[in-house]
Amino acid sequence: MARLILAGFRVSACFCLTAIGLPILRAQPLQTEPDAADWPMYNRDLGGTRFSPLRQINASNVGTLKQAWSYNLGKANGNEAGSEFTPIVVKGVLYLAAFHYLTALEADTGKELWRYELKEGTPSKRGVAYWPGDSSSPARLIFTTGSKMMALNASTGKVDPGFGNEGAVEMTVPYNSAPVVYKNILIVGANTPETPAKGPAGDTRAYDARTGKKLWDFHSVPRTDEFGHETWAEDSAKNRSGVNNWGFSLTVDAERGIVYTVFGGPNTNFWGGDRKGDDLFANSVVAIDAETGKMKWYFQVVHHDLWDFDLPAPPTLMDVTVNGKKLPILAQTAKTGYLYVLDRVTGKPVFGIEEKPVTPSKAPGERSSPTQPIPLKPPPLSRMSYGPEELVTAEDTNAEHAKFCFDLQARSGGFYNDGPFTPYVYRAPGAKPYSSIIFPGAIGGTNWGGAAADAGLGYFFINSSDEASIGWIEKKPDGSPVLFDRNSVVGPMSRFQWSEGDPRVGNIPHAGEHAWPCQKPPWGRLVAVDAHTGDFAWQVPLGVTDELPRAKRSTGRLNLGGPIATAGGLVFIGATNDRRFRAFDSKTGRELWSAKLDASAHAVPATFAGRDGKQYVAIVAGGNGTLDDATPGAEALVVFALP
C-alpha cells in the first residue's frame, strides 16, 4: 500500500494488492470488439468509449438525416415517466424497455418481435444487458426491476428459469440500470435513498451470469477490519448509507480484467458533522479485479463531500500517447466540473493533480477537508466561480428574466462565493438570509451522461452544464433525519434560476424548460479534450433558447444525457432541454445537423446497422424531468437514417 504525493499536496490514491480469497470463474478468451453493426451494451463497449466504427453517415451527408421510424413508450406518471433508456442492438434486433414491458424490435423497421409484460413493477428506464449464452444456456436479456435482476430468453422474450430462482435474483438493494456483462459475470451498482444517514449499503456486486449466484461484494464503506475504515471517525462508517455506484453503468479494462466502479457522496449530502474524515470510498473511482472483487487502487476526487458532488458516470478508457509514451488512461468526469485523467493501471494522474487549500465550513460540528484535489489539466469543464458582474441582464436575455434574477439575489441576502468548493454559509436561527452560490451546483458540471471517445483523434467528448446551487446550512427541528441541512429563500432544493420555489421542496421540482439560469450565458456546452495534451481541442455552446431573438438564442442549455462518437467524424448528442438531437463535427465542434423532438432526449443515443445494410441513429426522447415541461404520451424511441 502506498500513497501518491504530488507537489507537496496529498492526493488520495491507493494501490492495494491484498487478496480476498473469492471464487475465480472459468477463464474465457478475452472479449473482442463488438460487431461493427451492433450496439450490444449501454456504452457499446466495455471501455465505455461509445465509439462506433460505422461511417455510412458522415460529416458530408449527416445534414440529410431523416426520421426512419419511431416507437412510442406509452404514457406514464411520476417516477415511471422520463425514460433515459439507451437501446441495445445485437444481430439486427433492438431491445427496449417501455414503462411496463420489454420488447424486441427489428432494428431497421421497428416491427415488434416479442414483448414481455411485467406482472408487477417496472423495468429499468435506463438500460438492459445482453449475455450471449454458452453451451448450456441460451442468450439472455438481463434487466433490473426494483431489487430484482431478471433474465429473459433473448430469442423468445420468455423468462429463463435457469437464472436464479425461476428467472429472478433478489439483490436486496436495487440497481436501477443495466448490469455490465464481462465474461460470465454480471456487475451491478446500487441505488440507495439520500436520507437518512444510516441505511442500506451502496456496495458494488457481481453475480454469475449463468446461475445468478452472487460472486463478490465490494464494500463501498469499509468495514472495521478493512482498508479505509480509519477515514470515518468515531465509528461513523457503521451502517452508513449512500456511497453508491448509482450511475447507469460501469466500465471494464477487458485485457487486464479490471472493473472501474465510481461512488457518490455519503448520506447525508450537505452536512458531515456525524462523519468526520475523508469518508472513503465516497466520491472515488475504484479499480477492482473483476473476477475476485479485490481492490487494486482508488482515487478520491472529493474529500468529505459537502456539496452532493457524486461521481455519476463511469470512466472512459483510451490508450493514448502522452509525451512520447503510450499510456493506458481513463477519463473520469464528475459533478465537480473537473476531468480527472489517470493511468488506469496504477491510478496515478497523467497531467498532475494538486491538493489545494479550500475555504473551511463554519457550520456547527463540521470539520471540512482543508484541501481538495484540483487537476492541473484539463481546464475546468464548467463555471467554477461567481461574481456580481456575472448576473444576467436584459441585454443577455430579456427584462423579465433579468428582474427575477436580480430580485432572487437580493432576497437571498447577497451571495458568497470563494471559487471551487465554496462551502455553504451557516445561518443561525433568526438571522437574516445570506447565501452561498456554488458553481457547479448539485447536478454538475457533468452528470450521468459521462463521456465518449474517439481513439483515432485522441479526443474525449463531454457535455456540461453551468448551473448554481444557492442557500445556507441551518439547524433542523428536533426529530429530523439530520441535525443540519441545506435551505434557501426558495426552499431546500434550490438553483439560481428563473423559478419561484415552494418552501417545502424548493425551486427545482416542476421548474421546467423556462427556468433559465440567472448568470450570463452560456448555460451548457460541449467540449472536446485532447487526451495527448490535456488541452481543449474545441468547445461550443450546447443548446438554444427558442423564446429569445435569433441573435441571443445560442445560450447553451442545461443538459442531462451523454454523447456518442462515430468513425464518420461525428458526435451525436441529445441531452439539452430544448428538445433537440444534434450532430457535431468531431474534429471542429461545428454543428452539422439537428432535429426537433416532441420531448427532450435525456439519454445516451445509439447507432447501428440494420439487416438492410443501412446505418441508423436512435435516441429515446423522454423529457418529463425537472428540466422539462411535461409531455405525457410523447415519450418515444426516435430512429434516423439517410434518405
C-alpha positions as CSV (number, residue, x, y, z in Angstrom):
1,M,0.0,0.0,0.0
2,A,1.3,3.4,-0.9
3,R,0.1,7.0,-1.0
4,L,0.8,9.2,-4.0
5,I,2.2,12.6,-3.2
6,L,2.4,15.3,-5.9
7,A,3.9,18.7,-5.5
8,G,3.8,18.5,-1.7
9,F,0.0,18.0,-1.6
10,R,-2.0,15.0,-0.5
11,V,-3.7,13.1,-3.3
12,S,-5.9,10.3,-2.3
13,A,-4.8,7.4,-4.4
14,C,-4.0,3.9,-3.0
15,F,-2.6,0.9,-4.8
16,C,-3.8,-2.1,-2.9
17,L,-2.9,-5.7,-3.7
18,T,-4.4,-7.7,-0.8
19,A,-6.3,-10.9,-1.7
20,I,-9.8,-11.7,-0.5
21,G,-10.0,-15.4,-1.4
22,L,-13.1,-15.3,-3.5
23,P,-14.0,-17.9,-6.3
24,I,-12.5,-17.5,-9.7
25,L,-14.8,-18.1,-12.7
26,R,-13.7,-20.4,-15.5
27,A,-11.4,-18.5,-17.8
28,Q,-12.6,-17.5,-21.3
29,P,-10.8,-15.8,-24.2
30,L,-10.7,-12.0,-23.9
31,Q,-13.8,-10.4,-25.4
32,T,-13.2,-8.9,-28.8
33,E,-14.6,-5.6,-30.1
34,P,-18.3,-5.7,-30.8
35,D,-19.5,-6.4,-34.3
36,A,-19.4,-3.1,-36.2
37,A,-23.1,-3.3,-36.9
38,D,-24.1,-3.7,-33.2
39,W,-24.6,-1.6,-30.2
40,P,-24.6,-4.5,-27.7
41,M,-24.3,-2.7,-24.4
42,Y,-25.1,0.6,-22.8
43,N,-21.7,2.2,-23.7
44,R,-21.3,0.0,-26.8
45,D,-18.0,-1.5,-25.5
46,L,-16.6,-2.4,-22.1
47,G,-14.2,0.5,-22.1
48,G,-17.1,2.9,-22.2
49,T,-16.0,4.7,-25.4
50,R,-19.4,4.8,-27.1
51,F,-17.5,4.8,-30.3
52,S,-19.0,3.1,-33.4
53,P,-16.8,2.2,-36.4
54,L,-19.8,2.8,-38.7
55,R,-19.2,5.6,-41.3
56,Q,-22.1,5.4,-43.8
57,I,-23.4,8.5,-42.0
58,N,-20.6,11.1,-42.1
59,A,-19.8,14.8,-41.9
60,S,-20.6,15.3,-45.6
61,N,-24.1,13.8,-45.5
62,V,-25.4,13.9,-42.0
63,G,-27.3,17.1,-42.8
64,T,-29.8,15.0,-44.8
65,L,-30.7,12.6,-42.0
66,K,-34.5,12.0,-41.8
67,Q,-36.7,10.1,-39.3
68,A,-36.9,6.5,-40.3
69,W,-39.3,5.2,-37.7
70,S,-40.3,5.7,-34.0
71,Y,-41.7,3.6,-31.2
72,N,-44.0,5.2,-28.6
73,L,-43.2,4.1,-25.0
74,G,-46.7,4.8,-23.7
75,K,-48.0,7.2,-21.1
76,A,-46.6,7.1,-17.5
77,N,-46.7,9.3,-14.4
78,G,-44.5,10.2,-11.5
79,N,-41.2,8.4,-11.2
80,E,-42.1,6.0,-14.1
81,A,-42.1,8.8,-16.6
82,G,-39.0,10.4,-18.1
83,S,-37.3,7.4,-19.8
84,E,-33.5,7.7,-20.0
85,F,-33.1,4.5,-21.9
86,T,-30.3,3.6,-24.3
87,P,-31.4,0.7,-26.5
88,I,-29.0,-2.1,-27.4
89,V,-28.8,-3.8,-30.8
90,V,-27.5,-7.3,-31.4
91,K,-27.6,-9.1,-34.8
92,G,-30.3,-6.8,-36.2
93,V,-32.5,-7.0,-33.1
94,L,-33.1,-3.9,-31.0
95,Y,-34.0,-4.4,-27.3
96,L,-36.0,-1.7,-25.5
97,A,-37.9,-1.2,-22.3
98,A,-41.2,0.7,-22.2
99,F,-42.9,1.5,-18.9
100,H,-44.3,-1.9,-18.0
101,Y,-42.8,-4.2,-20.5
102,L,-39.7,-5.1,-22.5
103,T,-39.7,-5.7,-26.2
104,A,-37.5,-6.9,-29.1
105,L,-37.9,-5.0,-32.4
106,E,-36.5,-5.3,-35.9
107,A,-33.7,-2.7,-35.8
108,D,-34.3,-1.4,-39.3
109,T,-38.2,-1.2,-39.2
110,G,-39.3,-1.1,-35.6
111,K,-41.5,-4.2,-36.1
112,E,-42.2,-5.9,-32.8
113,L,-40.8,-9.4,-32.5
114,W,-41.8,-10.2,-28.9
115,R,-43.0,-8.5,-25.8
116,Y,-42.6,-9.4,-22.1
117,E,-45.1,-7.8,-19.7
118,L,-44.1,-7.5,-16.1
119,K,-46.6,-8.8,-13.6
120,E,-45.6,-6.2,-11.1
121,G,-43.2,-3.2,-11.0
122,T,-41.4,-1.6,-13.9
123,P,-38.2,-2.4,-15.8
124,S,-35.3,-0.1,-15.5
125,K,-35.9,3.0,-17.6
126,R,-32.1,3.3,-18.2
127,G,-30.9,0.2,-19.9
128,V,-30.7,-3.6,-20.3
129,A,-27.9,-6.1,-20.8
130,Y,-27.2,-8.9,-23.3
131,W,-25.4,-12.1,-22.3
132,P,-24.5,-14.2,-25.3
133,G,-25.0,-17.5,-23.6
134,D,-22.9,-20.6,-23.5
135,S,-23.1,-24.3,-24.4
136,S,-25.8,-25.0,-21.8
137,S,-27.7,-21.7,-21.7
138,P,-29.3,-19.6,-24.4
139,A,-28.5,-15.9,-24.9
140,R,-30.2,-13.8,-22.2
141,L,-31.6,-10.3,-21.9
142,I,-30.8,-9.2,-18.3
143,F,-32.7,-6.3,-16.7
144,T,-33.5,-5.0,-13.3
145,T,-36.8,-4.2,-11.7
146,G,-36.7,-2.8,-8.2
147,S,-34.4,-5.0,-6.1
148,K,-34.7,-7.9,-8.6
149,M,-32.5,-8.8,-11.5
150,M,-34.2,-10.9,-14.1
151,A,-33.3,-12.9,-17.2
152,L,-35.3,-13.4,-20.4
153,N,-34.5,-15.7,-23.3
154,A,-33.3,-13.2,-25.9
155,S,-34.9,-15.0,-28.8
156,T,-38.3,-15.5,-27.3
157,G,-38.8,-13.0,-24.5
158,K,-39.8,-15.7,-22.1
159,V,-38.4,-15.9,-18.5
160,D,-35.3,-18.1,-18.4
161,P,-35.9,-20.3,-15.4
162,G,-32.2,-21.4,-15.2
163,F,-31.2,-18.0,-13.9
164,G,-31.6,-17.5,-10.1
165,N,-35.0,-18.5,-8.7
166,E,-37.2,-19.1,-11.8
167,G,-35.5,-16.3,-13.7
168,A,-35.0,-13.8,-10.9
169,V,-32.3,-12.9,-8.4
170,E,-33.1,-10.9,-5.3
171,M,-30.3,-8.3,-5.0
172,T,-31.9,-6.8,-1.8
173,V,-30.5,-3.3,-2.6
174,P,-31.9,-2.1,-6.0
175,Y,-29.8,-1.1,-9.0
176,N,-31.9,0.9,-11.5
177,S,-29.7,0.5,-14.5
178,A,-28.2,-2.2,-16.8
179,P,-25.8,-4.8,-15.4
180,V,-22.4,-4.9,-17.0
181,V,-21.5,-8.2,-18.7
182,Y,-17.9,-9.3,-18.5
183,K,-17.2,-12.9,-19.5
184,N,-19.8,-14.8,-17.4
185,I,-20.0,-12.1,-14.7
186,L,-22.8,-9.6,-14.2
187,I,-21.7,-6.5,-12.3
188,V,-24.1,-4.0,-10.7
189,G,-24.1,-0.9,-8.6
190,A,-26.7,0.2,-6.1
191,N,-29.5,2.8,-5.7
192,T,-30.0,3.9,-2.1
193,P,-32.1,6.7,-0.6
194,E,-30.4,10.1,0.0
195,T,-31.6,10.1,3.7
196,P,-31.3,9.2,6.4
197,A,-27.6,8.8,7.2
198,K,-28.0,5.1,8.2
199,G,-29.5,2.6,5.9
200,P,-28.8,0.1,3.1
201,A,-25.2,-0.2,1.8
202,G,-24.2,1.1,-1.6
203,D,-21.9,-1.8,-2.4
204,T,-21.0,-2.8,-5.9
205,R,-21.7,-6.5,-6.5
206,A,-21.1,-9.3,-9.0
207,Y,-23.2,-12.3,-10.0
208,D,-22.7,-15.4,-12.1
209,A,-24.5,-14.8,-15.5
210,R,-25.3,-18.5,-15.8
211,T,-26.8,-19.2,-12.4
212,G,-27.4,-15.9,-10.7
213,K,-25.2,-16.8,-7.8
214,K,-23.5,-13.9,-6.0
215,L,-19.8,-13.9,-6.5
216,W,-18.5,-10.9,-4.6
217,D,-19.4,-7.7,-2.9
218,F,-17.2,-4.7,-2.7
219,H,-17.8,-2.7,0.4
220,S,-18.2,1.0,-0.6
221,V,-17.9,1.9,3.1
222,P,-15.1,-0.2,4.6
223,R,-15.9,-2.5,7.5
224,T,-14.0,-2.4,10.8
225,D,-11.1,-4.6,9.6
226,E,-10.8,-3.2,6.0
227,F,-8.6,-0.5,4.5
228,G,-10.2,2.9,4.6
229,H,-12.3,2.4,7.7
230,E,-9.9,4.8,9.5
231,T,-11.2,7.6,7.3
232,W,-14.5,7.5,9.2
233,A,-14.2,9.0,12.7
234,E,-15.9,7.6,15.8
235,D,-17.3,4.5,14.0
236,S,-19.4,6.7,11.8
237,A,-19.0,4.2,9.0
238,K,-21.3,1.7,10.7
239,N,-24.5,1.2,8.6
240,R,-23.6,4.4,6.6
241,S,-25.8,4.6,3.5
242,G,-25.1,6.4,0.2
243,V,-21.6,5.9,-1.2
244,N,-23.2,4.0,-4.1
245,N,-22.5,3.4,-7.8
246,W,-25.9,4.8,-8.9
247,G,-24.5,5.7,-12.3
248,F,-26.0,4.0,-15.3
249,S,-23.1,1.6,-16.0
250,L,-19.6,0.6,-15.1
251,T,-16.5,0.2,-17.3
252,V,-14.0,-2.7,-17.7
253,D,-10.5,-3.0,-19.0
254,A,-11.1,-6.4,-20.6
255,E,-7.4,-7.0,-21.3
256,R,-6.5,-6.7,-17.7
257,G,-9.7,-7.8,-16.1
258,I,-10.2,-4.6,-14.1
259,V,-13.7,-3.2,-13.5
260,Y,-14.0,0.5,-12.6
261,T,-16.7,1.4,-10.2
262,V,-17.5,5.0,-9.1
263,F,-19.3,6.2,-5.9
264,G,-21.4,9.1,-4.9
265,G,-21.2,11.0,-1.7
266,P,-22.2,9.7,1.7
267,N,-25.6,10.3,3.4
268,T,-26.4,13.0,4.1
269,N,-25.3,15.4,1.3
270,F,-24.6,18.8,2.8
271,W,-23.6,18.3,6.5
272,G,-20.9,15.9,7.6
273,G,-20.6,16.6,11.3
274,D,-21.6,13.0,12.0
275,R,-19.0,11.5,9.6
276,K,-15.7,13.4,10.2
277,G,-12.8,12.3,8.0
278,D,-12.3,11.8,4.3
279,D,-15.1,9.1,4.1
280,L,-13.6,6.5,1.8
281,F,-14.7,5.3,-0.8
282,A,-17.2,8.1,-1.2
283,N,-16.6,10.3,-4.3
284,S,-14.0,7.8,-5.6
285,V,-13.2,5.8,-8.7
286,V,-12.1,2.3,-7.6
287,A,-10.3,-0.3,-9.7
288,I,-11.4,-3.8,-8.8
289,D,-10.3,-7.2,-10.0
290,A,-13.5,-8.2,-12.0
291,E,-13.3,-11.9,-11.0
292,T,-12.5,-11.6,-7.3
293,G,-13.7,-8.2,-6.1
294,K,-10.2,-7.4,-4.9
295,M,-9.3,-3.6,-4.9
296,K,-6.3,-2.6,-6.9
297,W,-6.3,1.1,-6.4
298,Y,-8.6,4.0,-5.7
299,F,-8.7,7.8,-6.4
300,Q,-10.9,10.1,-4.3
301,V,-11.9,13.3,-6.2
302,V,-13.7,15.0,-3.2
303,H,-12.7,14.6,0.4
304,H,-15.6,14.7,2.9
305,D,-18.2,15.8,0.4
306,L,-20.5,18.7,1.5
307,W,-21.9,19.5,-2.0
308,D,-23.5,16.4,-3.4
309,F,-20.6,16.1,-5.8
310,D,-21.1,12.5,-6.8
311,L,-19.2,10.6,-9.4
312,P,-22.3,9.9,-11.5
313,A,-20.7,8.2,-14.6
314,P,-18.1,5.5,-15.1
315,P,-14.7,6.5,-16.6
316,T,-14.0,6.3,-20.3
317,L,-10.9,4.3,-21.3
318,M,-8.4,5.0,-24.0
319,D,-4.8,4.2,-25.0
320,V,-3.0,7.3,-26.0
321,T,0.5,8.7,-26.5
322,V,1.5,11.4,-23.9
323,N,4.9,12.9,-24.1
324,G,6.1,10.2,-26.5
325,K,4.9,7.3,-24.2
326,K,1.8,5.2,-24.9
327,L,-0.3,5.1,-21.8
328,P,-3.5,3.2,-20.8
329,I,-5.6,6.0,-19.4
330,L,-9.1,6.7,-18.1
331,A,-11.0,10.0,-18.1
332,Q,-13.3,10.4,-15.1
333,T,-16.0,13.0,-15.2
334,A,-17.6,14.4,-12.0
335,K,-20.1,16.9,-10.8
336,T,-17.2,18.9,-9.6
337,G,-16.7,20.2,-13.2
338,Y,-13.2,18.7,-13.5
339,L,-12.0,15.9,-15.7
340,Y,-9.6,13.6,-13.8
341,V,-7.2,11.8,-16.3
342,L,-5.5,8.8,-14.6
343,D,-3.3,5.9,-15.6
344,R,-5.9,3.2,-15.4
345,V,-3.4,0.5,-14.3
346,T,-1.9,2.5,-11.4
347,G,-4.4,5.3,-10.6
348,K,-1.6,7.9,-11.0
349,P,-2.6,11.3,-12.5
350,V,-1.4,11.8,-16.1
351,F,-1.3,15.6,-16.2
352,G,-0.9,16.3,-12.5
353,I,-3.4,16.8,-9.7
354,E,-2.6,19.0,-6.7
355,E,-4.2,19.2,-3.3
356,K,-5.1,22.8,-2.9
357,P,-6.4,24.7,0.2
358,V,-10.1,25.5,0.1
359,T,-12.3,27.6,2.4
360,P,-13.4,25.8,5.5
361,S,-17.0,25.3,6.5
362,K,-18.3,27.2,9.6
363,A,-21.4,25.0,10.1
364,P,-21.6,23.8,13.8
365,G,-20.0,20.4,14.3
366,E,-18.5,20.4,10.8
367,R,-14.9,19.5,10.1
368,S,-14.4,20.1,6.3
369,S,-11.3,18.9,4.5
370,P,-8.7,21.7,4.4
371,T,-7.7,20.7,0.8
372,Q,-9.3,19.3,-2.3
373,P,-7.6,17.6,-5.4
374,I,-7.6,20.0,-8.4
375,P,-6.4,18.8,-11.8
376,L,-3.7,20.9,-13.4
377,K,-5.1,19.8,-16.8
378,P,-7.6,19.7,-18.5
379,P,-9.1,23.1,-17.6
380,P,-12.5,23.0,-15.8
381,L,-15.4,21.8,-18.0
382,S,-17.8,24.3,-16.4
383,R,-18.1,27.5,-14.5
384,M,-16.3,27.4,-11.1
385,S,-16.9,30.8,-9.5
386,Y,-19.3,33.7,-9.5
387,G,-19.2,37.5,-9.1
388,P,-21.9,40.1,-9.1
389,E,-20.9,41.2,-12.6
390,E,-22.0,37.8,-13.9
391,L,-25.7,38.3,-13.0
392,V,-27.8,38.1,-16.2
393,T,-29.0,41.4,-17.7
394,A,-31.9,42.3,-20.1
395,E,-29.3,42.7,-22.8
396,D,-28.3,39.0,-22.4
397,T,-31.9,37.6,-22.4
398,N,-35.0,39.7,-21.6
399,A,-36.1,42.2,-18.9
400,E,-38.5,39.8,-17.1
401,H,-35.8,37.2,-16.6
402,A,-33.2,39.7,-15.5
403,K,-35.5,41.3,-13.0
404,F,-36.4,38.0,-11.4
405,C,-32.8,37.0,-11.1
406,F,-31.8,40.4,-9.6
407,D,-34.6,40.1,-7.0
408,L,-33.6,36.5,-6.2
409,Q,-30.1,37.6,-5.5
410,A,-31.4,40.4,-3.3
411,R,-33.9,38.1,-1.4
412,S,-31.0,35.7,-0.8
413,G,-29.2,38.4,1.1
414,G,-26.5,38.6,-1.5
415,F,-24.2,35.8,-2.5
416,Y,-20.9,34.4,-1.1
417,N,-18.5,32.6,-3.4
418,D,-14.8,31.8,-2.9
419,G,-14.2,29.7,-6.0
420,P,-14.1,25.9,-6.2
421,F,-15.5,24.1,-3.2
422,T,-17.1,27.1,-1.7
423,P,-18.8,26.0,1.5
424,Y,-22.4,26.7,2.3
425,V,-22.6,29.6,4.9
426,Y,-24.2,28.9,8.2
427,R,-27.4,30.8,9.0
428,A,-28.1,30.9,12.7
429,P,-31.7,30.7,13.9
430,G,-33.5,34.1,13.4
431,A,-30.6,35.6,11.4
432,K,-31.3,37.4,8.2
433,P,-30.7,35.5,4.9
434,Y,-27.2,35.3,3.5
435,S,-26.4,32.7,0.9
436,S,-23.6,30.8,-0.8
437,I,-23.7,30.4,-4.5
438,I,-21.9,27.3,-5.6
439,F,-20.6,26.6,-9.1
440,P,-21.1,24.0,-10.3
441,G,-24.3,23.1,-8.5
442,A,-25.6,19.7,-7.4
443,I,-26.3,18.5,-11.0
444,G,-22.8,19.4,-12.1
445,G,-20.7,20.2,-14.0
446,T,-21.1,16.9,-15.7
447,N,-23.7,14.4,-14.7
448,W,-24.6,10.8,-15.5
449,G,-24.1,11.4,-19.3
450,G,-20.3,10.9,-18.9
451,A,-18.0,11.0,-21.9
452,A,-17.5,9.5,-25.4
453,A,-14.1,8.9,-27.0
454,D,-12.5,8.7,-30.5
455,A,-9.2,7.0,-30.1
456,G,-8.2,7.9,-33.7
457,L,-8.4,11.6,-32.8
458,G,-7.4,11.0,-29.2
459,Y,-10.4,13.1,-28.1
460,F,-12.8,12.8,-25.2
461,F,-16.2,14.4,-25.8
462,I,-18.1,15.7,-22.8
463,N,-21.2,17.8,-22.2
464,S,-21.5,20.0,-19.1
465,S,-24.0,22.4,-17.5
466,D,-23.4,25.8,-15.8
467,E,-25.9,25.9,-13.0
468,A,-25.5,27.0,-9.4
469,S,-26.9,25.8,-6.1
470,I,-27.8,28.5,-3.6
471,G,-28.5,28.6,0.1
472,W,-27.1,28.0,3.5
473,I,-26.8,25.4,6.3
474,E,-29.3,25.7,9.1
475,K,-30.3,23.7,12.2
476,K,-33.2,21.4,11.6
477,P,-36.1,20.7,14.0
478,D,-35.7,18.0,16.6
479,G,-36.6,14.6,15.1
480,S,-35.4,15.5,11.6
481,P,-33.4,12.8,9.7
482,V,-30.3,15.1,10.0
483,L,-29.2,17.7,12.5
484,F,-28.2,20.3,9.9
485,D,-29.2,20.6,6.3
486,R,-29.3,23.0,3.3
487,N,-32.1,25.6,2.8
488,S,-32.6,28.8,0.9
489,V,-35.1,31.6,0.3
490,V,-36.8,29.4,-2.3
491,G,-36.7,26.1,-0.3
492,P,-34.2,23.3,0.3
493,M,-33.7,22.1,-3.3
494,S,-32.6,25.3,-4.9
495,R,-30.9,26.5,-8.1
496,F,-30.0,30.1,-9.2
497,Q,-32.7,30.1,-11.9
498,W,-35.9,31.7,-13.1
499,S,-38.3,29.7,-11.0
500,E,-40.1,30.6,-7.8
501,G,-39.8,28.0,-5.1
502,D,-42.1,26.1,-2.7
503,P,-40.6,26.5,0.8
504,R,-41.2,22.7,1.4
505,V,-39.3,21.4,-1.6
506,G,-37.5,24.3,-3.4
507,N,-37.5,25.7,-6.9
508,I,-36.3,22.6,-8.8
509,P,-39.3,20.3,-8.9
510,H,-41.6,21.2,-11.8
511,A,-39.3,24.1,-12.8
512,G,-39.4,23.1,-16.5
513,E,-37.8,24.4,-19.6
514,H,-38.4,28.1,-18.8
515,A,-36.3,28.0,-15.6
516,W,-33.4,29.7,-17.3
517,P,-30.2,30.1,-15.2
518,C,-29.6,33.5,-13.7
519,Q,-26.0,34.0,-14.6
520,K,-24.9,35.2,-18.1
521,P,-24.8,32.5,-20.8
522,P,-23.5,30.1,-21.8
523,W,-25.5,27.7,-19.6
524,G,-24.4,24.5,-21.3
525,R,-21.5,23.4,-23.5
526,L,-20.0,20.5,-25.4
527,V,-16.2,20.1,-25.1
528,A,-13.6,18.0,-26.8
529,V,-10.5,17.3,-24.7
530,D,-7.3,16.3,-26.5
531,A,-6.0,13.3,-24.4
532,H,-2.5,13.7,-25.8
533,T,-2.0,17.1,-24.1
534,G,-4.9,17.7,-21.7
535,D,-5.9,20.8,-23.6
536,F,-9.3,21.6,-25.1
537,A,-9.5,20.8,-28.8
538,W,-12.7,22.8,-29.0
539,Q,-15.7,23.9,-27.0
540,V,-19.1,25.2,-28.2
541,P,-22.4,26.2,-26.6
542,L,-24.8,23.3,-26.5
543,G,-28.4,24.2,-26.9
544,V,-30.6,27.2,-27.8
545,T,-33.4,29.2,-26.1
546,D,-36.1,29.5,-28.8
547,E,-38.0,32.2,-27.0
548,L,-35.2,34.7,-27.4
549,P,-34.5,36.8,-30.5
550,R,-32.3,35.0,-33.0
551,A,-29.1,36.9,-32.1
552,K,-29.5,35.8,-28.4
553,R,-30.6,32.2,-28.9
554,S,-27.2,30.4,-28.7
555,T,-27.3,30.4,-24.9
556,G,-26.5,26.7,-24.3
557,R,-28.9,24.8,-22.2
558,L,-28.9,22.7,-19.0
559,N,-28.4,19.1,-20.1
560,L,-28.7,15.5,-18.8
561,G,-27.6,12.7,-21.1
562,G,-24.4,12.0,-23.0
563,P,-22.7,11.8,-26.4
564,I,-21.6,9.1,-28.7
565,A,-18.9,9.3,-31.5
566,T,-18.5,7.5,-34.8
567,A,-15.9,6.8,-37.5
568,G,-17.9,9.1,-39.7
569,G,-16.3,12.0,-37.9
570,L,-19.4,12.8,-35.9
571,V,-20.5,13.3,-32.3
572,F,-24.3,12.7,-31.7
573,I,-26.0,14.1,-28.6
574,G,-29.4,14.9,-27.3
575,A,-29.3,15.8,-23.5
576,T,-30.4,19.5,-23.7
577,N,-33.8,20.7,-22.5
578,D,-34.5,22.4,-25.8
579,R,-36.0,19.2,-27.4
580,R,-33.1,18.8,-29.9
581,F,-31.0,15.9,-31.2
582,R,-27.8,17.1,-32.8
583,A,-24.7,16.0,-34.7
584,F,-21.3,17.8,-34.5
585,D,-18.1,17.5,-36.5
586,S,-15.8,15.7,-34.1
587,K,-12.7,17.5,-35.3
588,T,-14.0,21.1,-35.2
589,G,-17.1,21.2,-33.0
590,R,-19.2,22.6,-35.8
591,E,-22.9,21.7,-35.6
592,L,-23.9,19.9,-38.7
593,W,-27.4,18.7,-38.1
594,S,-30.3,18.9,-35.6
595,A,-33.8,17.6,-35.3
596,K,-36.6,19.0,-33.2
597,L,-38.2,16.3,-31.0
598,D,-41.6,16.1,-29.2
599,A,-39.7,15.8,-25.9
600,S,-36.2,16.4,-24.7
601,A,-33.8,13.5,-25.1
602,H,-32.1,12.9,-21.7
603,A,-30.4,9.7,-22.8
604,V,-27.3,8.4,-24.5
605,P,-28.0,7.6,-28.2
606,A,-27.0,4.5,-30.1
607,T,-26.0,3.9,-33.7
608,F,-26.2,0.5,-35.5
609,A,-26.6,-1.1,-38.9
610,G,-29.8,-2.9,-39.8
611,R,-30.1,-6.1,-41.7
612,D,-30.9,-3.9,-44.7
613,G,-27.3,-2.6,-44.6
614,K,-28.3,1.0,-43.6
615,Q,-26.8,2.8,-40.7
616,Y,-29.3,4.2,-38.1
617,V,-29.0,6.6,-35.2
618,A,-31.5,6.2,-32.4
619,I,-32.4,8.1,-29.2
620,V,-35.1,8.0,-26.6
621,A,-36.9,11.3,-26.1
622,G,-38.3,11.0,-22.7
623,G,-38.5,14.5,-21.2
624,N,-40.6,14.8,-18.1
625,G,-37.7,15.6,-15.7
626,T,-37.2,18.6,-13.6
627,L,-35.6,20.4,-16.6
628,D,-38.6,19.9,-18.8
629,D,-42.2,20.8,-19.4
630,A,-44.5,17.8,-19.0
631,T,-45.0,15.9,-22.3
632,P,-47.3,13.0,-21.3
633,G,-47.6,10.4,-24.1
634,A,-44.8,11.9,-26.1
635,E,-42.0,9.6,-24.8
636,A,-40.6,7.6,-27.7
637,L,-37.6,6.0,-29.3
638,V,-36.9,8.0,-32.4
639,V,-34.7,6.5,-35.2
640,F,-33.0,8.4,-38.0
641,A,-31.3,7.3,-41.3
642,L,-30.1,8.8,-44.6
643,P,-32.9,9.1,-47.1
